[in-house]
Amino acid sequence: MKPAIAKVAPVNMGYSAGYLATLFALCLAILVSWLPPWRAVDRFFVDHFAVWTAPGRSSLPITIIGIDEESFAALQLPWPWPRDLYARLLERLHEAGVALVAFDIVFAEPSTDLAQDEAFALAIERFGPVVLAADLAYVQSAAAHQWQRIDPLPLFLKAGAQPGLASVELDNDGVLRRMPLYADAFWRVIVDRFGARYPEFHPPIVPQDDMRLNYRGGPGSYLTIPFHKMLDPDRHLSMNWRDILKDNIVLIGRNTRAGVDIQMAQADAFATPFMVQTGEFTPGVELHATLVDNMMSGDFRRELPGGWGMMMAVVTAAISHLGMRRWRPVSATLTLLAVAVTLFAVAFLAFWQWLTWLPVATALLALVLVYLGQGYDAYVREQRQRRQIKAAFAMYVAPDVVEEVIADPARLRLGGERREITVMFTDLVGFTSIAEAMTPEEVATLLNRHLTEMTAIIHRYRGTVDKYIGDAVMAFWGAPLADPEQSHRALRAANEMQEAMHALRDEVLAEGGPELKMRVGLHRGECIVGNMGSEQRFDYSAIGDTVNMASRLEGANKTYGTGILLSQAMADALGPQVAIREIDFVRVKGKRQGVSIYTPCDSPVLIAATKDLLAAYRAGELGQASLACDRLDTLASADLIAACYRRRIEALRASGIPADWDATADLEK
């Protein structure tokens, strides 16, 4: 029995495998997200978002006094500078009405000239709210290796300065994104001191581990005045410098990027997300300004916990699975792009509008892995389907045809379609009577032997075996693949099948078996070809009048004693180069129009003699037709066509030729 090409089971199996592929992709994405290097992907997005959303300036009155290359050149003093310079600076800032001054400089060692320190301490005492940087240093000794805090000189603290720990915590890629959470962090002391003076501006914020810097821009985002200009502002600055600085928070720190103080600059400069854009480190004093700005504005960013990333990955995997389960490369790619753009847009919107750092990298990884997993699953299902198609069609289609179908499945349309094909019907003569004289095992052996040989020949000529009906074979050419040589191949197959039948008959007779004969009918015409049947089972088959005509021709061989009969459509398709012999003009039951029928013949003399017989018979010249029959007997004594016409001639002589007689024979079966 021919296998059906059922689609239901493979599809269900494919869906199950698709779910497993999605689940595996999701688990792999979550597993990868736990690896520390994967954080770099999230940081990549966050850094770019920070650059794109930065306003480029601060809205708060925060000013930086920069110890920069210009000031080094103007002052012509080696580092560290005399501390009376800082005292003069504080006097100018006090004159401007600055709200608070913070030095991002660690004054831990006394000067060689104590008068310098005393002058600075006096200026601190006069000014009031001053914050001085403290730092952490890693100390190695024979006794211990530890971090040691370095505070400002007690002289300055006694004068009223308050220390703030200026150390920061970098991510493992060396970029500063985190808020320092020390109890006396530099930014925290500044905010607290400012809030003590201006209670209405003191934000009630409790520092938390999920806080992240909200950068205003790259280096130079805050109003920065060179140190040396602030020592003589009336000369170097505009006339309204006092109004500009009034009530400002002023941070003083190193702002060198090159030149004489390059080593010092590198020691107090940090990588930020803006290195992607500017290629420059940001001075530490600007980072402290950003920290103060964020905490006073309350618009710092928050990083959601990793669980959010996993939840987004689960949702993304589910959505992408729904969009990709019926895998089509174009639609799956569009789904990939659509979901990726949506994730990117949501992450960007959250970062920009809601100040939330959304860990989206895991979801994007899940999306890509689901895409790859579904694509691989589709590939596996396609290969499995190809094997199923090959296994099914290999049972009744020529192997080279199967290979062509597998190479280009689009050429095989599952379902019915109208095609012009050549149909063959074969039948063993009197096989029912033969089978009655044999055991069931002998019948099966003989039948299988016969069908195996006939099928091999059909396949060799690229034919498709439609079905076995007992000892009969139905085959066709021209489907599933179009074949311009279909009729020629069908006729050559029929001739070779008869030759093989002769050899098989001789072998079976020699073994004491019955005499086997086979009849073949060939017709060409349009049929509906495809998978016919029910949703539970269907076979690749052909239906239509062409099939019926081929079956009638097979049975008509009995009338003419022929082994192969061809229709007029076959003769037209074969062309004049193929030697065939017209033997009658017949009308199939239920049809008004008659057709000529033919049988293969390689004898021009026999073809001509039959042509003379048909001409005389159709003209009603019964005497000439009788002589033509005698000639056929002489040329081919075993030929039974002459006997067929002789019976017709005798019947016409006996009854007379009817008035409406047209020499057309009716095929009843």
DOMARFI-942701 format. One record per residue (C-alpha): x negated, z negated, y negated. Coordinates in steps of 0.5 Angstrom, whole numbers, plus 500, padded with zeros to 3 digits. Example, Ala and Ser with C-alpha at 12.3 -4.5 7.8 and 13.67 -1.06 7.14 Angstrom:
// DOMARFI-942701
475484509/473486502/
This chain:
// DOMARFI-942701
500500500/497502493/496496489/500495482/496495476/500488473/498486467/502479467/497475471/490477467/493476460/495469462/488468465/485471459/489466454/487460458/480462458/481463450/483456450/477453453/473458449/476455443/475448445/468449447/466452440/469446437/466441441/459445440/460445432/462437432/455436437/451440432/454437426/451430428/444433428/440431422/438438420/445440420/446436413/442441410/448447411/453442407/447441402/446448401/454449399/454443395/448445391/450451389/457448387/453443383/450449379/456453378/461448376/456444371/458444364/451445361/451439357/454432356/460429352/457422351/452420346/446420350/439422347/432423350/426421347/421426351/414424352/412431352/406436351/408437344/407430343/401430347/398435342/401432336/398425337/392427340/392420344/390419351/395416356/397411356/399411349/398404344/404400345/405400337/407407338/413404341/414399336/414404331/419408335/424402336/424401328/426408327/432407332/434401330/434404323/439409326/443404329/442406336/446402341/441401346/434403348/432404355/424406357/423409363/416407363/413401367/410396362/407392368/400391365/397388359/394392353/387391352/389390345/394384346/396385338/399392341/403388346/405383341/408388336/412392341/415385343/417383336/420390336/424389342/426382339/428385333/432391336/436387341/439391347/433394350/432396358/425397361/424400367/421396374/419400380/417399387/410400390/408401397/402396398/398396404/393391405/389388411/395382412/401387411/404393409/410392404/414395398/413390392/417390386/413391379/416388373/415389366/410384362/414377362/412378354/417383353/422380358/421374354/423378347/429380350/428386354/432386361/428390367/432395371/429398377/428405376/427407383/431413386/433415393/432422395/435426401/431428407/430435403/427431397/433433393/436427389/443427390/445419391/446414386/441408387/445402389/440396387/444390384/439391378/439399378/436402372/442405370/447399372/443395367/444400362/451401363/452393363/448392357/452397353/458394356/457388353/456390346/462395347/467392352/472397351/467403354/465399360/468402366/470397371/466401377/464398383/458402386/459405393/455408398/459415398/457416390/454422389/451425382/455430378/449434374/451436367/446442368/439443369/433440365/434440358/442438359/441432354/439432347/432431347/427429341/420430342/417423341/412424336/418427331/422421332/416417329/417420323/424423323/424424315/419429316/420432323/428432323/434434319/436429314/442427318/438424324/441417323/448420323/446424330/443418333/448412331/451408337/447413342/444410348/437413348/432414354/425414353/421417358/416422360/418429359/412433361/412439365/405442364/399442361/394436360/399431363/401435369/399430374/404425370/409429370/409431377/409423379/416422375/419429376/424430381/428436385/435437384/440442386/438446379/431448382/435454386/437457379/431454374/425453379/423447375/423440377/427435372/424429369/426422371/428420365/434426365/436424372/437416369/441419363/445423368/446417372/448413366/453419364/456419371/458411371/460411364/465417364/467415371/466423374/461422379/462425385/464422392/462425399/468424404/466421411/463425416/470424420/473429415/468434417/471434424/478434422/477440418/473443424/479441429/484445424/480451423/479452430/486451431/488456426/482461428/484461435/491463433/489469429/484471434/487470441/490477441/483479440/482486436/475486433/478488426/483483426/479478428/474479423/479479418/481472420/474470420/473472413/480470411/479463414/472462411/474464404/479459404/475454407/470456401/475456396/478449398/471446398/469449391/476447388/475440391/468439388/470442382/477439380/477433385/470431384/470431392/464433396/468436402/463437408/465444410/459446414/462444421/469447420/465454418/461453424/467452428/470458425/464462427/463459434/471460435/470468433/464469438/467465443/474469443/470475442/466473448/472471452/475478450/469482453/470478459/477479460/476487458/470487464/475484469/481488467/476494468/474492475/482491476/483498474/477501478/479497484/487499483/485506481/480507486/485507492/488513490/484517484/478520485/471516484/469520478/476520475/476512475/469512472/471516466/477512465/473506465/468509460/474510456/480506457/484509451/485515455/489512460/496510457/499505461/507507461/510513462/508519458/510527459/504531462/504538465/501536472/500540479/504536484/502537492/507534498/504535505/507533511/506533519/510538523/514534528/511527527/517523528/517526535/510525536/510518534/516517540/511519545/505514543/504507542/505503535/497502535/496510537/501512532/497507527/490510529/492517528/496516522/490513519/485518521/489523518/491520511/484518511/481525511/486528507/485523501/478524501/479531500/484530494/479525491/474530492/478535488/479530482/486529485/491522484/494520491/501518488/504515495/504515502/511516505/510515513/506521515/507525508/502525502/504526495/498527490/498530483/492533478/492533471/493525470/491520469/486525465/488532463/484537467/484544465/483546472/488542475/492548479/485551482/483544484/489543487/489550491/482549493/484542496/490545500/486550503/480545505/486540507/488545512/481547515/480540516/487539519/485545524/479541526/483535527/488538531/482541536/479534536/486530538/488536543/481535546/482527547/489529550/493528544/499532541/498538537/498537529/500541524/501540516/505543511/503543504/507545497/504546491/508546484/506546477/510543471/512537466/513530469/513523466/507520469/505513468/506506471/513506474/517500477/519493474/516488470/513484476/511490480/509498478/506503481/502509477/507515479/510521477/517523477/521529475/524536477/516538478/516533484/522535487/520542487/513541490/517537496/522543497/516548497/513543503/519544507/520551506/514552510/518551516/522558514/516562513/511559518/506558513/502552512/502552504/507555499/506555491/511556486/511562480/508556475/502555480/501563481/501564473/496558472/492561477/491568474/490574478/483572480/486568485/488572492/495570493/501573497/508573494/513572500/520571497/524570491/528563492/533559488/533551489/539548490/542546484/538551480/541558477/534561476/530563482/523563482/518567486/514563492/507565494/502563500/494564499/492570503/485573502/487580506/488585500/492589506/496584508/498582501/500590500/504590506/508584504/509587497/512593500/516589505/519585499/520592495/524595500/528589502/530587494/532595494/537594500/533599503/533596510/530601514/524601510/524594510/524594518/518599518/514594513/516588518/513592524/507594520/506586518/506585526/501590527/496587521/498580523/501578530/501571528/504572522/512569522/514572515/516579518/520575523/523571518/525578514/527581521/532576522/535577515/535585516/539584522/544579519/545584513/546590518/551586522/555584515/553589510/550588504/555584499/556587492/553581488/547581493/540580489/536578495/535571493/534566498/537559497/533553499/538548502/532542503/
